[in-house]
């Protein structure tokens, strides 16, 4: 394990970093409802001087719609504080596709707007063959659209994707995401598109540039998109436990997916974070310790700290070190006590 795999901070994260690049689904809200702790936590971060940019792999909605939705949910946001995968894929297309090229769009209004604003001409069919196909998530994507995309790609059109999330968390559970829909087209064509959204680093760099951030912190719930993207962009990441991935997934995460900080929800921005320390064969986080015995993770969290996660933090440090040394780690029980947030 390297010293940077799990970090500590002696001051609250919202003063240690100048911007939070915040995921939406599973972090700020679930479906149509705000996660209860999110509005006051983001308000406190802004009051402390931290800039906030909302970074979403959802390409179906326009930034204005996202900002209005967040504002309605008690998290006021300006259009310039939203970075969508539609904007990111339009930037990716500009790197290799001339302005004025014809593009068949599979996705929602947000993607169509971003493609148009990038200087491309949208067409509504695979004949004549367009110069490119771009695909982004929308709950209204149909078989016909994916079939037209397949015809165009097989005829030679370039293929781009806003993002490759296989699933999307919502108020009812976990639903298929854009990656699942892309796989339908990939199966039909044999062509794998480049993705522009998370975990690609460009999206985070574009988001940080919106607020001229020098010390941005990525905040997300998914290790394979949010936290992997943070590491790819060389930015620290805070994993919150209000969405897809939990403590067990963090403990077993490969190096490229590991968070720098662990918190229950966005209230973790207001907290200092304890430093993991190695003591002999054990890792200690304040009063909690963790170690590997016979390939099995052991945790003593008699005192798991104010947020109940010190045992989980120690477990990450111990498991990551063992895994990086070539060991196979078994997790028989997941540490991390459920506690009420100290921030209400």
N, C-alpha and C positions, 0 to 999 in steps of 0.2 A: 504494500500500500504506500502511496506517496502522501506527503503531508497535505496536499491539496484535495484529496479525495473527499474527506469530510472535514469541513472547516469549523472554526469557532469565530465568534465576534464579541469583543468586549463591550461594544455599544449596540444599540438597536439597529436592526438592518436598515430601517428607514433613514438613519443618519450615516451609516457606513457606506451606503450606495446612493447615487444621485438620481437613479431612475429605476422603476419597476416595470418590466416588460411582462404583462399579466395575460395569461391565457384566459379564455372565457368559459367554455363548457367545462364544468367540474371544478372551476376555481372561483369565478365571479358569480356564476349562476348555474342552475340545472334546469334545462328546458325554459319555461317562461318565468321561473321564480328565482329571485336572488338567493344565494346562500346567505343565511341570516347574518353571519358575522362579516360578510364582505363589505357592505356599504360603510359601516363605521370604521372598519379597518383601513379602507382606502382613503376615507376622509382624514383619518389621523395621519396617514403617511403623507398626504398632500400638505397638511398643516405643518408637518415637520420639515417640509421643503423638498420632498421627493417628487419627481415627475412621474407620471403614470402613462404608459402606452399600452393599449389593449391589442394583443396579438392573437389572431384567430386563423385557424386553418379552414374555417368555413368561408367558401367563396361565393355563396349564394346571395348574400345580402350586401348592399352597398354600404360604405362607411357611414353615410348619413343615417341610414336605418339602424346600424349597430349603435351609433352614438345616441340616437333617440331612445332606443330600447334600454340601454344602460342608464340613461337619465331617468326614464320612467321607473326603473327599479331602484332608484335612490343612489346611483353612482354616476353623478354628472360627468359627461364626457363631451369633448369637442371632436369634430370630424378629424382634425389633424392628430388626434390622440388614438386613432384606430389604424391598425395595419392588418389588412386581410390577405389571404392567400391569393385572391384574385389580383390584387395590386402586385404581389410578388411574382406571379407567373407572367404578368404583362411585362415586368422588368426583365425576366428571363428571356422571353420571346424577342425582345428588342436586341438582345446580344447576337442573334443569328438570323432574324427574319426581318426583311426590309419593310419599311413603312409602306402602307398601301396594299400589302399582301392580303389575300382572301383567307378567311378563317371560319371554320365551322365550330360553333360553340356548343358544348354539352354542359349545361349548368344553368344557374339562375341569373337574375338581373344584375347582381353585383359583378359577375364575371363578364357579362356582355358589356357593361359600362366600362370596366377596366380595359377590355380589349379595344373598344372603340376609342377611348381616350389615349391609348398607346399608338393610335394612328392606323389601325387595321380595319379592313372591310369585312363585315360579318355576312356570311352566306347561310342559306337555310337548307341546303341539300348537298349530297356528295357528288352530284353531277351538275356542271363540270367539276372535275376534281379540284378542291380548294388547295391552297398552298400549305395549310396547316389545320390541325384539329387541336382544340384545347378542351380539357375536361375538368370540371370542378363539381363539388357536391351541391345538390339541390334535392329536396324531398320529392320534387316533381319530375326528376329525370325518368325517361321512359325507355322501353325496349326499342322503339323506333329510333330514338336519338342515338342509342348505343349502336344500333345496326347501321345507321347512316355514317357514324364515325368510323366503324369498322370498314365499310366499303371505301371510304375516302383514304384511310390509312393503307389499306391493301393496294390502292391505286397509286400510292406514292406520297400522300400528304404527310408532312411532319406531324409529330404527336407530342403534346405537352400536357402536363398535369399540374393542377394547383397544389395538390398534396396527396399523400398516400395513406392517410389514416384508415385503418381497416374498420374501426368502430367509432361510434359517437355516443357519449353518455347523455342521457336525458332524464326527465322526471319519471319515466317508466322503467328505466334500466339502461341497457346497452344495445344500440342499434347499428346496422351496417353503415360504414362510412364511405368516403370517396374511394379509398383504396379497394374496397370490395367491388365497387362498380367499375373501377379501372380494370380489375382482374377479368371482368366479363369481356371487355374489349381486347385485352391482352390475349386471352384465350382464343378469340376469333382471329387475331391478326399475327400473333407471335412477336409483336413490337412492344417493348417496355419503354414508357415515356420518362423523361427526366421530370422530377418534381421540384416545385419552387417553394412550397411551404415547409413548415417544420417536419423533419429535423434538419433541413438544409440551413446552413448558417446565414445565408444572405438575408433571410427574412428578419432575423434578429438584428443584423447590422443596419438594415433599412429602418427598423423601428427605433433603434437607439439614435440614429441620425435625425429623426424627427424632432427630438428634444435636445440635441447636441450633448448627449450623455457621455461622460467620460468613464463612469463606474456603474454600468448598468447591472441589474440583477434580474435574471429570468425567473418567473414564478409559474409553476405548472403542476399538473397532477399526473401526467403521463411520462414515464421514463423513456419510452421509445421515440417520443416526438419532442416534448418540451425540454426534458433534461438532456437528451442526446443532442438536440439542437444547441442547447446552451454550451455544452462542451465543444461542439464543432465550431462554435463562434468564439471560443475562448472566453466565455462569460460564466461567472458562478451562477448556480441554479438553486432555487428553493423548491423542494417538493412539498406540496400540501396534500392532505389526506382526505379531501372532500370529493374526489373524483374517481378515476379508474384504478390507479395503483396505490397499494398500501405499504405497510411496513415490511411485510414478507417480501414483496417484489423489490423493495429497496435493498434489503439484506442480500438478496440473490442477484442483484444487478451486475452485469458485466461492466468493465471499466468505462466504456463509452457512454453508458446510461446513468451513471451514478450522480446523485445530487450532491451539492456542496453543503446544503443545509436541509434540515428536516423540521417541518412544523405541521400542526394540526390543520390550520387554515390561515387565512390572510392576516389574522391577528399576530402571527409569528413575525410580521414585519416590525412590530413594536417592541420586540424582545431582543436582548443580547442572546447569543447562542454559545453554550459551553464548549470548550475545546476538549476533544478526546485526547487522553494521555495514556501512554503505554506504561504499565507497571508489571515487570516480569513477563509472565505469559498471558497477562490479562490486559484488557483495555478498560479504562475508567472514564466515565463522564459524571463528574461530581460524585454522588454516592453510589451510582450504579456501575456494575462491572459485567464484562462478557469475556468469554474465552472459548476455545475449541478443545474438546476432550473426545478423543477417539473418533474424530471426524464430525462430531455433533456439536452444534452451537449450544452453549450454556450461558444463562444470563441470571445475574442476581440484581433484581430491581426492587429490593425492599423499600428503597426510596427512589422513585423514578423521576423526581423533579417536579417543578410546578406545572408543566404541561403533560406529565406522564410519559415523556418520550426519551428520557435519558437512557433507559435500558435499551431502547431501539437504536439510539445513536451509538452506544457502546457495542451493540451487536453488529451494526454496519461496519464499524472499524475493525472488529475482530474477524468477521466473516470475509471482508474484502482483503485483508492482509493474508488470510489463509488461502483464499482462492487465487490471489496473485502469486502465491508460492507454489501453486500446482495442486493444492488439496481440493477434494470434493467435500463440500460442507452440507450437512443435513440440518434442516430446521424443523424440529419436532413441535415446537410451540412458538407462537409469534409474540415477542415482547411489545410493549406499548400500551400502557393503561389508559382506559377511557376516563377523561376528566373534563369538567366544565371549564370553558375558557375563562382565564382570569381577567379578560377584557370585556366580558359580558356577551 
